[in-house]
Amino acid sequence: MADISGATVIARSLKQQGVDYMFGVVGFPVQGIAAAAQREGIRYFGFHNEQAASYAAGAIGYLTGRPGACLTVCGPGMIHGIAGMANAWSNTWPMLLIGGAPDSYQDGQGSFQEAPQVEAARPFAKMSRRAESIERVPYYVEQAVRTSMYGRPGAVYLDFANDVISGRVDETEVAFRERCPDAPRIHADPASVDGAIEALRSAERPLAIVGKGAAYARAEDEVRAFIEATQLPFLASPMGKGVVPDDHPLSVAPARSHALQNADLVFLMGARLNWIMHFGLPPRFNENVRVVQMDISAEEMGTNVPTEVALVGDAKAVTGQLNAALQRNPWSYPQETTWWTGLTAKSEENRRAVAAMEMDDSEPMGYYRVLRAVREAIPADAIIASEGASTMDIGRTVLPNVTPRSRLDAGTFGTMGVGVAQAIAAAAVHPDRKVVAVEGDAGFGFSAMEVEVACRYNLPITFIVVNNNGIGGGPNELDPENVPPGAYMPNARYEKIIEAFGGKGHFVTRVDELDATLRKAVDDPTPSIVNIMIDPQAQRKPQQFSWLTR
């Protein structure tokens, strides 16, 4: 047998373990890994910044269930990639960060870009290891991929020194490992399944909350069957949207605050009582709320509010257990209750308020009118990547999702700068579906240069920039001697960025241009940016509570 390079062993091991997508920035010492990855059939996407590449790798884990890889050079490049590791850690997505390192025999000598990379990754990694030889690479890759997916998913880090990457061994000395299976679907204790249904039966004002854990678990068929069998009112977390379609008659999303505040029992279906759900505490929740909780992680049970019934296991498997129990002993929540009457009335009240704002053709435009135009221009199954404080939050209510894993946003970590990269990841995984990135101008600016990646790989993404001149809005004119901290250049022509790479740019300032321009851009297979100027003072509908519970 011929000898084989360490780079080829790394790439072949990744491919054999089901790592099909890699994002990164090449240079010393990882150029050979990227080239080998392409030869082994891994789709490699070269980025401009490792931070954005790492966000794309994390999104792959959510969209496919197996980790995407981010490839970085040593030192600063690897440190940039930690941003995506932290995002995957917070969102509990499988992801693999691969860092090159200087030759191992130069450790401690102050070699080129030498840094404590294994140690730096450890706070955000389920596993952080350095391969000490080429022969050990398959073992570490299999372990890393398996660790990222099994139990509570998360990020892992693998460190490869240049002498391992560029070294060569006889191929017979390398024992490649069988592909690790998908994560086992853990079932809950049958007694807990019965206890959960009994708790729901006893509630006067029950509410199901469907989270991105259910979306990640591919539990949509089971969750939809459960909701329809029980006739429970439900809400979705931001990335839980689409597990049950947003337009389902049992959705009470327009009455979100009322539902959370008045429910006497909440059933968390892959959702967590973190800041997104206001910790499950007053004033956003009933102080005596009961909690039935389904989660893959036993450690999550009882966080912030005691759990009455804990369903520890995979969301698809556990919801299947619930459905089987309901088939044996059917139960559904009655529609003729004061709880449903209140939810329906509040939903209609809020729908009317939002509809009036969506129909407002005044200029300068507001968020609701722009996002209504986006909704009407995109296909029903479009994948929406969204970021920007108001753009993202308002978009969650205006832009529906009817299929699971069709919304990617700032997530549990509240990370700005993810939108462009996550849109690229979505377009790579789903070339048959329209991908739209709906961005605030601040969020877009973090990684705007990565639109070149979409052009280079011919990914037909429509990037929509909702531009209010700054972080939370900026002035229409700037005094260079007195620039507000959150202000950007007024009326910045972001659409011209993509024109430099062969994409199409559109600049919209008037409401009579809005709808037609968006339809044209969405229907065009050429990557494009639609830069839409809105009122810098535009706000969301008045809220009963502040967005952040303190």
Secondary structure, 3 states (H helix, E strand, C coil): CCEEEHHHHHHHHHHHCCCCEEEECCCCCCHHHHHHHHHCCCEEEECCCHHHHHHHHHHHHHHHCCCEEEEECCCHHHHHHHHHHHHHHHHCCCEEEEEEECCHHHCCCCCCCCCCHHHHHHHHEEEEEECCCCCCHHHHHHHHHHHHHCCCCCEEEEEEEHHHHHCEEEHHHCCCCCCCCCCCCCCCCHHHHHHHHHHHHHCCCEEEEECHHHHHCCCHHHHHHHHHHHCCCEEECHHHCCCCCCCCCCECHHHHHHHHHHCCEEEEECCCCCHHHHHHCCCCCCCCCEEEEEECCHHHCCCCCCCCEEEECCHHHHHHHHHHHHHHCCCCCCCCCHHHHHHHHHHHHHHHHHHHHHCCCCCCECHHHHHHHHHHHCCCCCEEEEECHHHHHHHHHHCCCCCCCCEECCCCCCCCCCHHHHHHHHHHHCCCCCEEEEEEHHHHHCCHHHHHHHHHCCCCCEEEEEECCECCCCCCCCCCCCCCCCECCCCCCCHHHHHCCCCEEEEECCHHHHHHHHHHHHHCCCCEEEEEEECCCCCCCCCCCCCCCC
